[in-house]
Amino acid sequence: MKSAHLVCVTPNRCGLYESTRDLVVGLRARGIDARMVDPTRETNNLYPSGDSDRGAPLADDAWGLQADVLINHSGLGERFEKSSQPIVHVAHGRPRSSFLIEAKGGTPIFSYHYAKDKDPRFKSVVTFWPEHEPYLRVMFPTTPVHVVQASVDLQTWTPGPAQYDFRGKKGAINVVCSDPWRDDVDPFIPLHAYALWAREMKGAKLHLYGKPAKIPGFAAIIKRIQDDGNMGELQGWVTGLQHIYRAADFVLTANEIDTRTVREAMACGCPVVRVGSKLNGFRTSMAQALDASREEIRRHAEQRFDSRETARQFEQILRGIHADS
């Protein structure tokens, strides 16, 4: 079976792309000829040279148009929008985030979902998070919605020596916050929780990554933590986060689902502290994180985020569609 995974190819730059690449590698290990096809290749400045990315083959539109099934990760593009091939739509984004993007005049993802439920080519919708399934069922009342286990590359994201020194800003306790900042989930609560906790913990440093260039409002919170002497490295987009997670005492996140940040950190054996919608209970969670077994966290990641299991579950969906075609 040939499956063409339509995605904007951006190695080491986007969680959506990395999840797609992981899936393609896993499916190929199960005997499916899965390849990535970038409908934006001609205008994509990040498209790599060569014919593969870390074990995931890259193919052109011509190959994709001959595939048995299209897997829509980040948009079909003009040529594939006109094809008659069956389609599996992977809803990578959080539903509320997608809604807010459209509400602010951005990509009309919700409207796209509404329209595509009426498209007979759309045979299945996939999400990696059970929490998102009910929302997708609202927008896709006649298209089957499946939950497939989220995964991470357990060969790349591994435990190892804590050699990273946070650019000379290492503390006695090193806390990392590395989530992408989104309209629906931001580090407002985690930053406040850390600020209060760090005043009681001698030598704590917060290392903040993925910070947008302009952050009105958040600048004041960050300056307050700096004034307290508890801020460490402050960076925008970075690569090589596995080295950072190996050196961190724990990762702080506002996300309740297993985002890519959560999966990658746990695969490196790094504890994750979730600080959700309320500013309470965080002291206990942080204390537990400092005492957590990194070996046990890694084992937990291997059980929950193995890409081989993700590929097996996804293969079942593909086989069912292929059998009905």
N, C-alpha and C positions, 0 to 999 in steps of 0.2 A: 504494500500500500504506500502511495506517495502522499505526504501531507505537507502543504506549503504554508509556512507560518509567516504571515504578513506583519512586519514590524519595522519600525524605524531603527536601523542598526546603529547603536551608539555604545560601543564597548566601554564598560567601567564608568558609565555616565548616568545610567538610568535604571532604577529598580525594575520597571516594567520589562525593559530589554533583558536584563540579567535573568529574570524569571523565565522569559521566553527561551533564552539560550539554554538554561538548565533543563527545561522541558524537552527541547529538541535533542539534546545529548542523551537524556534518559530514554526517549522514544526510539532513538537509533540503536541503543543497547538492547532493545526488545524486538529488533528486526524491522522496524518501520522506517522507510526512507523519508525522514523528516529533514527539511531544509528551511532556512530563513530566506525570505524574499522581501526586499525593501522597496515599496512603491515610491518612496521619495529619494531613491538612490541618486538620481541626477542632480539633486539640489542639496544632498546631505553631505556637509563638509566633514562629518565625523566618520563617514563610511570607511572601513579599513581596507588596506591593500590585501591582496591574496584572496583565496577562495574559501576561507573558513575562519572562525573565531573560536579558539580554544576547544576544538573538537566538534563545533557546530558548523556544518557546511552552509555557505552562502550561494544562492542561486539567482538567476535572472528571471525576469517576468515570463519569458517564454517557457521556462521549466515550470513555473508556478501555474501557468494556464493549462498545463497538461496534468497537474496533480489530481488525485482522486478526491481530495477535500481541501478546502481553504480554512486556515485557522486565523481568524481576525483578532489580532492583538492591539494594533494601534491605528487601524483604518485601512480600508480596502484599496483606496486609490482609484483613479479613473478607469484603468484597464480592467481591474478585477471587479469593479462595481458593475461592469457590463457582462461579466462571465455568467455561465449557467451552473457552475459547480456548487455542490453543497457546502455550507459554511457552518463552522463552529465559532461562536463569538465568545471571546474570553474577556470578561468584565474585570479588569485589573483594578480600577479605581474604587474608592469608597463612594457609596451612593450619595451621601450628603455632600462630599467634596465635589462630585460631578455636578450635582444640582447647583451648588454655589458658583461654580465656574460659569455655568450657563446663565445664572441669574445676574452675574456681573458683566455679561456681554461677551463671554469667552466661548470656547467650543461648545456647541449645542448638543451635549452628550445625551441628556434626557430626551430631547426631541428625536435624536437618532434612534434611541432605544424604542421609543413609541412607534416610529415608522417601521423599524425592522421586524417588529413582531408580526407585521403583515406581509413580510417578504418570505415567500415559500422556500427560498434557498437557505434561510436560517433554520438549521435543524436542531441546534442545541445552544444553550448559553452556559458558560462555566464560570464559577467564582472559586477562589481559593479560601474563602472565609465563610463559615456557616452563618455568621452574624449578618452577612449581606444577602443571603438567599431570599428572605421575605420581601425585601425592597425590589429585587430583580423580578420576583414573581408578580409584583404589581405591574411593572412595565412590560413584562413578557407573559401575559396570561395564557397564550396558546403555544408558546415555545418551551420545551422542557428545560428546566434549570437544574444544573448539577453542581454539587460541591466536590471539589477535588482538593486533596491535601496540599497545602503550601509546602515548598521545598527550598533547599539551599544547597550550594555546592560544598559538600562535606570534605572534599579533597583540597579546596582552596581555603575555606574558613575552618581553621584547625587551632587547637591550643598550641602554645609555644612559649618560649622564654619572653619575659617582660623586658624587652630591650629598649622600647621607645621611651624617650625622656621628655616628651611633650615640648620640644624645642626649648629646653632649659627651664621650663615652668612646672616641672613635676612637683607634686606635693607629697606629704606623708600619706594622704588618702586622695586617690584620683578618681573623680567622677566624670563620666562622659555623657554628653547629650548630643546626638548626631542625627535625629530625625529630620527629614525634609519639613519645612514650615509650610503648612497648608491653611486654607481658610477655615476648615472644620476642626483641625487639630493643630495646636501650636504649643510652645513650651511655657505658656503663661503660668500654669499651676506648677509644673516642675521647677521653674526658676525660683518661684517664691518658696516652695518647699525646701529646695536646696539652701537658699539664703538663710532661712531660719535654722536649719540643721547645722550648717557650716559654722555658725556663730558659736555653737556648742562643741564643735569638733576641731581640735587644734591641728592645723596643718592641712586642712582639706582644700582641694583645688577643683574647680569646675572647668572642664575643657569642652568648649562649645563649637560644633562643626555644622556646616550647612547654613550658616547665618546669611540671610539676604543682605544685599548691599544697603538697602534702605529699610530701616525698621523703626518707624516712629512709635514712640511709646515704649518699645522694648529697650531702646537705648538707655532709658533712665534706670530700668531694672538692672541691666548689665553694669552700668556705672556704679550702682549701689553695691553690687557684689564686689566690684573692683575696689571700691572705697573700703570695704570690709577686709580686703586683703585675701579674698577667697576665689578669685578668678585666675584661671590658668591660660591655656591656649585658646585663642579666639580666631576661628577661621571660617571662610566660606566653603565652597565645594572642595573636597579633598578626595584623593584616592589612597589605597593602602590601609583602609580602616581595620583590617585584621591585625595589624601591628599595634594599633591604638587599643583595640579591644583586649588584646593579650596583656597590655600594661595597665589597663583600667581596673579599679577595684569593683566598680559596677557601672552599668549604663542606666541612665534615667530617661524615662519616656512617658509621654502623655497618652500613648496608644494602648487601648485595651485588647486589640487584636494582635496577632503575630505578624507584624509588619516585617519588611526585609531587615530593618535595623535589629529587631528582636531576634530574628532567626540567625542572622550573621553573628551577632554578639554571643548568643547561646552556643553556637557551633564552635566558637573560640573558647568556650568554657567560662565566659564572662557573665556574672549575675545580672539580671535585669530587674529594675524596680519600676513598677508602673504606678504613676501618680495621675489619677484620673480627673474627675470633675470636681472633687472636693479637696480642700486643704486639711486633711486629717489622716492619721494613721501612718504617715510617711516615716516617722522616726523609727517605729518598729520594723517597717519594711527595709529601711536602710541598714539597721543593725543586723537584721537577718542576712542581708546581702553580704555584709562584711565577713560573716561567719560561714557562708555557703561553700559547699564543695564544688570546685571547678570541674572535677572529674565527673561528678554526678550531673552537673548541668550539661556537659558534653554528651553524656549518655542519653539524657533526656532529649537533646537536639537530634541525635541519631535516630531515636525512636519516632519522633514527631515530624521531622523534616527531611526524611530520606527521599531524594529525587527518584530513586527506583520505584518506590511505592506510588509517588505522584504519577510517574509515567505509566505504571500498570493501570491505575484508575482512569487516566486519560485515554489509554489504549482501548479500554472497554467501550467508551463513548464512540471513538472512531470506528471500531469494528461494527458496532450496531448501526451506525450511519452508512457504512460501506455495504453492509449486508442488505440494507433497504434500498440502495441506489440502483 
